[in-house]
Amino acid sequence: REAERANQYEEFKDRVGEIVNGTVKRVEYGNTIVDLGRGEGIMRRDQSIPREVFNIGDRIRTYIYDVRPEAKGPQIMLSRAHPGFMAKLFAQEVPEVYDGVIEIRAAARDAGSRAKMAVLSNDSSIDPVGACVGMRGSRVQAVVAELQGEKIDIIQWNPDEPTFIVNALAPAEVSKVVLDEEADRVEVVVPDEQLSLAIGRRGQNVRLASQLTGWQIDIITESQDSERRQREFSERTLLFQEALDVDEVIAQLLVTEGFATVEDLAFVENYEVAEIEGFDEDTAEELQARARDYLEKQSAILDAKRVALGVLDEVMAVPGVTLPIAVALGEGGVKTVEDLADLATDEIRGGYEMKNGERTKVAGVLESFNLAQEDAELLILQARVAAGWIDASELPQPPEPEYEEGGEYAEGDFDPEAVFEAAPEGDAEAEVTAEDAEVEDDLAPTPDA
């Protein structure tokens, strides 16, 4: 028996990523047990296509997404909802995909309803989208029939991230894309009348586009973008007026030239300020001197507040802690290096917890700083080093850039199968908000400028 189980495991572990045919043996609590000939596979309820019902003895095509060694024998995990199932169906229907002329670079599914698939042709003479659709839709319709009428959007994959994101949001039109690479977020601006199409029914279109591209996508309308830009222009103008004690026209000129904060102005090269129309070197020096004076006063105020809150000096010595961060920590009750070292990333960035069966938002002490997950983790680790809990050698090291001969960056090898290695645990989050994405600085002055 042990040898038989070992043989079964060896046979099926190398078939992960393949489509197999089998017969429904029984259905238990929504899970379908499939006879594969030399073994049994299980298709859990969440891996089946919704509203799809199988009876004992039915022939069934499924996708092996995992094989797990168990004491009772290997557990062969099957799926019809996995993106890899759709990709393999296209490989069977489209010879160019099977031969590797066309690559399926990414896929995302809302099983039984809608899917998106990104394709790339290695032969410039072949249209990858047209080849997958087939004459009068013959090829794609064969896949749609197997997937119980699932609507499939086939798009052109592009190495340029903004272009790929625009393609992924089809059929919606996109006006502008702004990437925030540190946070893996992208803000997409669409015409007002395209908002509902871009989001899709119950957020389906933007959710699938987010899964397909790997970016968290925030969608706003052109009117929302314009209103926000004008609001930020006014706020920045007022900031420079108060900080530098200058009139509105000068403040608007600084904002128009791309200065967003007093720090930007204080530490930029003098000539960059002097080159502004109507300014000279003396004006630039005076403005920068006022900016530095303002920052010194603000630092003194913040430091006094930090001391009043009881935040110890050792906290300031932790790499990554600035005065505004120290004040925010103090307001959150984090006053020592040990307090900071004892935090979890969710306590810093904010998160969600279940209370009485409901998902409740929990604020983080540094949530307003929009720290990336990696930055929050590094801040905690730095505090643990300072507290003596861990050694500095345990800190993550920045990756070394790889070079090919000739000094060019080596492009990472891409494994198409890696896209489909594991079944999706849940939908990728794709928020629709105007608050968190990066804002472009090419703001235009108000009519008063």
C-alpha positions in Angstrom: 0.0 0.0 0.0 2.8 2.4 0.9 4.6 1.7 -2.4 1.3 2.2 -4.3 0.8 5.6 -2.6 4.3 6.6 -3.3 3.9 5.7 -7.0 0.7 7.7 -7.2 2.4 10.7 -5.7 5.3 10.4 -8.1 3.0 10.0 -11.1 0.8 13.0 -10.3 3.2 15.5 -8.8 4.7 16.1 -12.2 1.3 16.7 -13.7 0.6 19.9 -11.8 -0.6 22.4 -14.4 -2.2 19.8 -16.7 -5.8 19.2 -17.7 -7.0 15.7 -16.8 -10.2 13.8 -17.7 -12.0 11.8 -15.1 -15.4 10.5 -13.9 -17.4 11.9 -11.0 -17.3 9.3 -8.3 -19.2 11.0 -5.6 -20.2 14.4 -4.2 -19.6 15.2 -0.6 -20.6 18.5 1.1 -20.3 20.3 -2.2 -16.8 18.8 -2.9 -16.6 16.6 -6.0 -14.5 13.4 -5.9 -13.2 12.5 -9.4 -11.9 9.1 -10.5 -8.7 9.7 -12.5 -8.0 6.1 -13.3 -4.8 5.6 -11.3 -6.0 7.8 -8.4 -8.7 10.1 -7.0 -8.8 13.9 -7.1 -10.9 16.3 -5.2 -12.5 19.5 -6.5 -13.5 21.7 -3.6 -16.7 23.7 -3.8 -14.7 27.0 -4.3 -12.8 25.5 -7.2 -15.8 24.6 -9.2 -17.7 27.0 -11.5 -20.8 28.4 -9.8 -24.1 26.9 -10.6 -22.3 23.9 -12.2 -23.8 20.6 -11.1 -22.3 17.2 -11.6 -23.9 13.8 -11.1 -22.2 10.5 -10.4 -20.8 9.0 -13.6 -20.4 12.3 -15.4 -17.3 12.8 -17.5 -15.4 15.9 -16.4 -12.3 17.9 -17.4 -10.4 19.5 -14.6 -7.0 21.2 -13.9 -4.5 19.8 -11.4 -3.2 22.8 -9.4 -1.6 21.0 -6.5 -0.6 17.5 -5.3 -0.1 17.1 -1.6 1.4 14.0 0.1 -0.9 12.7 2.8 -0.8 9.7 5.1 -3.8 8.1 3.3 -2.3 8.8 -0.1 -1.6 11.8 -2.3 -4.3 14.4 -2.3 -4.8 15.6 -5.9 -6.3 19.1 -5.9 -8.5 19.8 -8.9 -10.1 23.0 -10.2 -12.3 24.3 -13.0 -12.2 27.9 -11.5 -8.4 28.3 -11.7 -7.0 30.7 -14.2 -4.6 28.0 -15.3 -7.6 25.9 -16.5 -8.6 28.5 -18.9 -5.0 29.0 -20.1 -4.6 25.3 -20.8 -8.0 25.2 -22.6 -6.6 27.9 -25.0 -3.4 25.8 -25.4 -5.6 22.9 -26.6 -7.7 25.1 -28.9 -5.0 27.4 -30.3 -2.0 25.7 -32.0 0.1 28.9 -31.7 -0.3 28.8 -27.9 0.5 25.1 -27.8 3.6 25.6 -30.0 4.8 28.6 -27.9 4.5 31.2 -30.6 1.9 32.9 -28.5 2.4 33.2 -24.8 -0.3 33.6 -22.2 1.4 36.0 -19.8 -1.3 36.5 -17.2 -4.9 35.5 -16.5 -7.6 36.4 -14.0 -11.0 34.9 -13.6 -14.3 35.5 -11.9 -15.3 31.9 -12.6 -18.6 31.4 -14.5 -19.0 35.2 -15.1 -16.0 36.9 -16.7 -12.3 36.5 -17.3 -9.3 38.5 -18.6 -6.3 37.0 -20.3 -3.1 38.8 -21.5 -1.3 37.4 -24.5 1.9 38.1 -26.3 3.2 37.0 -29.7 6.8 36.0 -30.3 6.2 36.4 -34.0 5.5 39.9 -35.2 3.5 38.6 -38.1 0.9 37.0 -35.9 -1.8 38.9 -34.0 -2.0 37.2 -30.6 -5.5 38.4 -29.8 -6.9 37.5 -33.2 -5.3 34.1 -33.1 -6.9 33.3 -29.8 -10.3 34.5 -30.9 -10.2 32.5 -34.1 -12.2 32.8 -37.3 -15.6 34.3 -36.3 -14.8 33.6 -32.7 -14.5 29.8 -33.2 -11.6 29.2 -30.9 -12.7 31.4 -28.0 -16.2 30.1 -28.2 -15.0 26.5 -27.7 -13.3 27.7 -24.4 -16.4 29.7 -23.4 -18.6 26.6 -23.8 -16.4 24.6 -21.5 -16.5 27.4 -18.9 -20.3 27.6 -18.9 -20.6 30.8 -20.9 -17.9 32.8 -19.1 -17.2 36.0 -20.9 -13.5 36.3 -21.8 -11.6 39.5 -22.6 -8.4 38.8 -24.5 -6.0 41.7 -24.4 -2.5 42.4 -25.7 0.2 42.1 -23.0 2.7 45.0 -22.9 6.0 45.3 -21.0 5.1 49.0 -20.5 3.1 48.9 -17.2 0.8 51.9 -17.9 0.0 50.6 -21.4 -0.7 47.1 -20.0 -3.0 48.6 -17.3 -4.9 50.6 -20.0 -5.4 47.4 -22.0 -6.5 45.5 -18.9 -9.3 48.0 -18.2 -10.8 47.5 -21.6 -13.5 48.1 -22.8 -13.3 51.3 -20.7 -11.4 54.3 -22.1 -8.6 55.8 -20.0 -7.5 59.4 -19.9 -4.4 59.2 -17.7 -2.4 56.7 -15.6 -0.3 57.7 -12.6 1.9 54.9 -11.1 3.1 54.8 -7.4 5.7 52.1 -7.7 6.6 52.1 -4.0 3.1 51.2 -3.0 2.3 49.1 -6.0 -0.7 51.3 -6.6 -1.9 53.0 -9.8 -4.4 55.8 -10.2 -6.4 55.7 -13.4 -8.4 58.8 -14.6 -11.3 58.0 -16.8 -13.9 60.3 -18.5 -16.9 60.9 -16.3 -19.2 58.8 -18.5 -16.8 55.9 -18.5 -16.7 55.5 -14.7 -19.3 52.7 -14.4 -17.8 50.8 -17.3 -14.3 51.0 -15.9 -15.4 49.8 -12.5 -17.8 47.1 -13.9 -20.7 45.4 -12.2 -19.9 45.1 -8.5 -16.3 46.2 -9.2 -15.7 43.2 -11.4 -13.8 44.9 -14.3 -11.4 46.8 -12.0 -10.9 43.8 -9.8 -10.0 41.5 -12.7 -7.7 44.2 -14.1 -6.0 44.5 -10.7 -5.5 40.7 -10.5 -4.2 40.6 -14.1 -1.6 43.4 -13.8 -0.6 42.9 -10.1 -1.3 46.6 -9.4 -3.9 47.9 -6.9 -6.0 50.2 -9.1 -7.8 53.3 -7.9 -10.2 54.9 -10.4 -11.4 58.5 -10.4 -13.2 60.6 -13.0 -11.7 63.6 -14.9 -13.9 66.0 -12.9 -12.7 64.5 -9.6 -9.1 64.8 -10.8 -9.6 68.4 -11.8 -11.3 69.3 -8.5 -8.5 67.7 -6.5 -5.8 69.4 -8.5 -7.4 72.8 -8.0 -7.9 72.1 -4.3 -4.2 71.0 -3.8 -3.1 74.0 -5.9 -5.0 76.3 -3.5 -3.7 74.4 -0.4 -0.1 74.6 -1.6 -0.4 78.3 -2.5 -1.7 79.1 1.0 1.1 77.1 2.6 3.8 79.1 0.8 2.0 82.4 1.6 2.0 81.6 5.3 5.4 79.9 5.5 7.4 82.4 3.4 5.3 85.6 4.1 4.9 86.3 0.4 1.9 87.4 -1.7 -0.4 85.1 -3.6 1.2 85.6 -7.0 4.7 84.5 -5.8 3.2 81.5 -4.0 1.3 80.5 -7.1 4.5 80.8 -9.2 6.3 78.4 -6.9 3.5 75.9 -7.0 3.2 76.2 -10.8 7.0 75.4 -11.0 6.4 72.1 -9.2 7.3 73.0 -5.6 4.9 71.0 -3.4 6.4 71.5 0.0 8.6 74.0 1.9 11.3 71.3 2.0 11.3 71.2 -1.8 12.1 74.9 -1.9 14.5 75.0 1.0 16.9 72.3 -0.3 16.8 72.7 -4.0 19.8 74.2 -5.9 19.6 78.0 -5.8 19.7 78.4 -9.6 16.5 76.3 -10.0 14.6 79.0 -8.0 16.4 81.9 -9.7 15.4 80.6 -13.2 11.7 81.2 -12.4 10.4 84.0 -14.6 10.6 87.3 -12.6 13.0 85.9 -10.0 16.8 86.5 -9.6 19.5 85.1 -7.4 18.8 87.5 -4.6 15.1 86.7 -4.6 15.9 83.0 -4.7 18.3 83.3 -1.7 15.8 85.2 0.3 13.0 82.7 -0.4 15.2 79.8 0.5 16.4 81.5 3.7 12.8 82.1 4.7 12.0 78.4 3.9 14.8 77.2 6.1 13.8 79.5 8.9 10.3 78.2 8.7 11.5 74.6 8.8 13.7 75.2 11.8 10.8 76.8 13.7 8.5 73.9 12.8 11.2 71.4 13.9 11.5 73.1 17.3 7.7 73.1 17.7 7.5 69.4 16.8 10.4 68.4 19.1 8.8 70.2 22.0 5.6 68.4 21.3 7.6 65.1 21.2 9.1 65.8 24.5 5.8 66.7 26.0 4.3 63.5 24.8 7.1 61.5 26.5 8.7 60.1 23.4 12.3 59.3 24.4 15.4 60.5 22.5 16.4 56.9 21.8 13.3 56.6 19.5 14.6 59.5 17.4 17.9 57.5 16.9 16.0 54.6 15.2 16.6 54.8 11.4 13.5 55.9 9.6 12.0 57.9 12.5 11.5 61.6 11.8 10.1 64.3 14.1 6.6 64.0 12.6 6.7 60.3 12.9 7.9 60.6 16.5 5.0 62.9 17.4 2.5 60.5 15.7 4.0 57.6 17.7 3.7 59.6 20.9 0.1 60.4 20.2 -0.5 56.7 19.7 1.1 55.8 23.1 4.4 54.6 21.6 7.1 56.3 23.7 10.1 53.9 23.9 12.2 51.9 21.5 10.7 48.8 23.1 7.1 50.1 22.4 8.0 50.5 18.8 9.8 47.2 18.5 6.7 45.4 20.0 4.3 46.7 17.3 3.0 44.7 14.4 2.8 46.1 10.9 -1.0 46.4 11.1 -0.6 48.5 14.2 1.6 50.9 12.2 -0.2 50.9 8.9 -3.8 50.1 10.0 -5.8 47.1 9.1 -9.0 45.2 9.7 -10.2 42.8 12.4 -13.3 40.8 13.0 -15.6 42.0 15.7 -18.9 40.3 16.4 -18.7 38.7 12.9 -18.1 42.0 11.2 -14.9 43.3 9.5 -13.9 46.5 11.4 -11.3 49.0 10.4 -8.5 49.5 12.9 -6.4 52.7 12.6 -2.6 52.5 12.7 -0.4 54.9 14.6 1.4 55.9 11.4 -1.5 55.3 9.0 -1.5 58.9 7.8 2.1 58.5 6.5 1.0 55.8 4.0 4.0 53.6 4.7 4.5 50.7 2.4 4.4 47.2 4.0 8.1 46.8 3.5 8.9 50.2 5.1 6.7 49.4 8.1 8.4 46.0 8.6 11.9 47.6 8.3 11.0 50.3 10.9 10.0 47.6 13.4 13.1 45.6 12.7 15.3 48.7 13.1 13.6 49.3 16.5 14.3 45.7 17.5 17.9 46.1 16.6 18.1 49.3 18.7 16.3 47.5 21.6 18.9 44.6 21.4 16.2 42.0 20.5 17.9 41.0 17.2 21.2 41.5 15.5 21.7 44.0 12.7 22.8 41.2 10.5 19.1 40.0 10.5 18.0 43.1 8.7 16.9 42.6 5.1 19.7 43.4 2.6 18.9 45.4 -0.6 19.1 43.1 -3.6 22.2 43.5 -5.8 21.4 44.6 -9.4 22.2 42.0 -12.0 24.1 42.9 -15.1 24.6 41.2 -18.4 27.8 41.4 -20.4 28.0 44.9 -21.7 26.7 46.5 -18.6 23.0 46.2 -19.4 20.5 45.1 -16.7 19.6 41.4 -17.1 15.9 40.9 -17.7 14.3 38.4 -15.3 13.4 35.1 -16.8 9.7 34.8 -17.1 7.9 31.5 -16.5 4.4 31.6 -18.0 3.4 28.7 -15.7 4.3 30.7 -12.7 1.3 32.9 -13.3 -0.9 29.9 -12.6 1.0 28.1 -9.8 -1.6 28.4 -7.1 -5.4 28.7 -7.0 -6.5 32.2 -6.1 -7.3 32.5 -2.4 -9.5 35.6 -2.9 -10.0 38.6 -5.0 -7.2 41.1 -5.3 -8.2 44.3 -3.6 -9.0 47.1 -6.0 -10.2 50.2 -4.3 -12.1 53.0 -6.0 -10.9 56.2 -4.3 -9.4 59.5 -5.0 -7.4 59.9 -1.8 -4.5 57.5 -1.8 -2.9 57.5 -5.2 0.0 59.6 -6.3 -0.8 63.1 -7.7 1.0 64.7 -10.6 2.6 68.0 -10.0 2.1 69.7 -13.3 -0.6 71.9 -11.8 -1.8 75.0 -13.7 -2.2 78.3 -11.8 -5.7 79.6 -11.0 -6.9 82.6 -13.1 -5.6 84.9 -10.4 -2.0 84.1 -11.1 
